[in-house]
């Protein structure tokens, strides 16, 4: 890989900015200043530094975002702010996208990445990676709903959902936790709609075994650690 490309990717800057650093003698390779932008380095080189700081090209990015209300789960949108808009200043050269969606009015855990194979793996129906939600309803949870979710709700269009967990909140009869093992458009709202119950609030709290970081305020994000990625890869 050309040195200017390596530095640009590592620092998330433009190639022009990278070449400026190199020509000013701010970049070293193997401890020696290198002013040649076209010098060749290994893609996983560990001996390249910029202004004394070791660099390394990160192959893929994995982010945990606490999606706010009113933001759409898309990479681009002509009218609304997207989840990618919230992180693009930190990753201007990355082609990030949400691995899975939340409705515009729903909130909580969105996973952003540029690793298409990873996203396909955790979203594949055969994997059944669970999604956990806190749901606020306009009517109390009933035993009929709990049993129906456990057996698999048949939607108004005749489509039968996979079994899901519905856990009532002991402190609030109109609040519950729902754990899904599939992804169908507006699934939770449509499932409760079978019982003529409306959803007033929907917040995703976990994907697989990885819970949303409680320290992230709406709109905030952080990178997912290697250990947390393993939690996502498990069923």
Residue pairs with C-beta under 8 A, 6 or more apart in sequence:
1 40
1 41
1 42
1 43
1 57
2 37
2 38
2 39
2 40
2 41
3 22
3 27
3 29
3 34
3 36
3 37
3 38
3 39
3 40
3 41
3 48
4 15
4 18
4 19
4 22
4 37
4 38
5 15
5 18
6 41
6 43
6 45
6 48
6 55
6 57
7 13
7 18
7 21
7 22
7 27
7 48
7 50
7 55
8 14
8 15
8 17
8 18
8 93
9 57
9 58
9 93
10 48
10 50
10 55
10 56
10 57
10 58
11 17
11 18
11 50
11 55
12 90
12 91
12 92
12 93
12 94
13 93
14 93
18 37
19 37
21 27
21 50
21 51
22 34
22 35
22 36
22 37
23 35
23 37
25 33
25 35
26 50
26 51
27 33
27 34
27 48
27 49
27 50
28 34
28 48
28 49
29 39
29 41
29 45
29 47
29 48
30 47
31 47
41 48
43 57
44 56
44 57
45 56
46 54
46 56
48 54
48 55
48 56
49 55
59 115
60 113
60 114
60 115
60 118
61 91
61 94
61 96
61 112
61 113
61 114
61 115
61 223
62 111
62 112
62 113
62 115
62 118
62 223
62 224
62 229
63 87
63 96
63 111
63 112
63 113
63 221
63 222
63 223
63 224
64 109
64 110
64 111
64 210
64 212
64 213
64 216
64 221
64 222
64 223
64 224
64 228
65 83
65 86
65 87
65 109
65 110
65 111
65 112
65 216
65 219
65 220
65 221
66 107
66 108
66 109
66 110
66 212
66 213
66 216
66 217
66 218
66 219
66 220
66 221
67 73
67 83
67 102
67 106
67 107
67 108
67 109
67 110
67 204
67 218
67 219
68 107
68 218
68 219
69 104
69 105
69 106
69 107
69 218
70 80
70 81
70 104
70 105
71 80
71 81
71 82
71 83
71 85
71 86
71 104
71 219
72 80
72 81
72 82
72 83
72 104
73 82
73 83
73 98
73 100
73 101
73 102
73 103
73 104
73 110
74 82
74 83
74 84
74 98
75 82
75 84
75 95
75 96
75 97
75 98
76 82
76 84
80 104
83 98
83 110
83 112
84 96
84 97
84 98
84 112
86 219
86 221
87 96
87 112
87 221
88 96
94 114
95 114
96 112
96 113
96 114
97 112
97 113
97 114
97 119
98 110
98 111
98 112
99 111
99 112
99 113
99 118
99 119
99 122
99 123
100 110
100 111
100 119
100 122
100 123
100 131
100 183
100 207
102 108
102 110
102 202
102 204
103 186
103 189
103 202
105 202
106 202
106 203
106 204
107 201
107 202
107 203
107 204
107 218
108 133
108 134
108 202
108 203
108 204
108 205
108 212
109 204
109 205
109 206
109 207
109 211
109 212
110 204
111 119
111 122
111 207
111 224
111 232
112 221
113 119
118 229
121 127
121 233
122 129
122 207
122 208
122 232
122 233
123 129
123 183
125 182
125 183
127 235
128 162
128 181
128 182
128 235
129 181
129 207
129 208
129 232
129 235
130 179
130 180
130 181
130 206
130 207
130 208
130 235
131 179
131 180
131 183
131 204
131 206
131 207
132 177
132 178
132 179
132 204
132 205
132 206
132 207
132 211
133 177
133 178
133 179
133 180
133 188
133 202
133 203
133 204
133 205
134 175
134 176
134 177
134 201
134 202
134 203
134 205
135 175
135 176
135 177
135 178
135 188
135 192
135 199
135 201
135 202
135 203
136 174
136 175
136 199
136 200
136 201
136 202
137 174
137 175
137 176
137 192
137 197
137 198
137 199
137 200
138 174
138 197
138 198
138 199
138 200
139 174
139 196
139 197
139 198
140 173
140 174
141 166
141 168
141 169
141 173
141 174
141 176
142 195
144 195
145 166
145 192
145 195
145 197
146 166
146 168
148 194
148 195
149 163
149 164
149 165
149 166
149 178
149 191
150 163
150 164
150 165
150 166
151 163
152 160
152 161
152 162
152 163
152 164
153 160
153 161
153 164
153 191
153 194
154 160
154 161
154 194
155 161
155 190
155 191
155 193
155 194
156 190
156 193
156 194
159 184
161 182
161 184
161 187
161 191
162 180
162 181
162 182
163 181
164 178
164 179
164 180
164 181
164 191
165 177
165 178
165 179
166 176
166 177
166 178
167 176
167 177
167 178
167 179
168 175
168 176
169 175
169 176
169 177
177 205
178 188
180 187
180 188
184 190
188 199
188 202
189 198
189 199
189 202
192 198
192 199
204 212
205 211
205 212
206 212
207 232
208 231
208 232
208 233
208 234
208 235
209 231
209 232
209 234
210 224
210 228
210 231
210 232
213 222
216 222
224 232
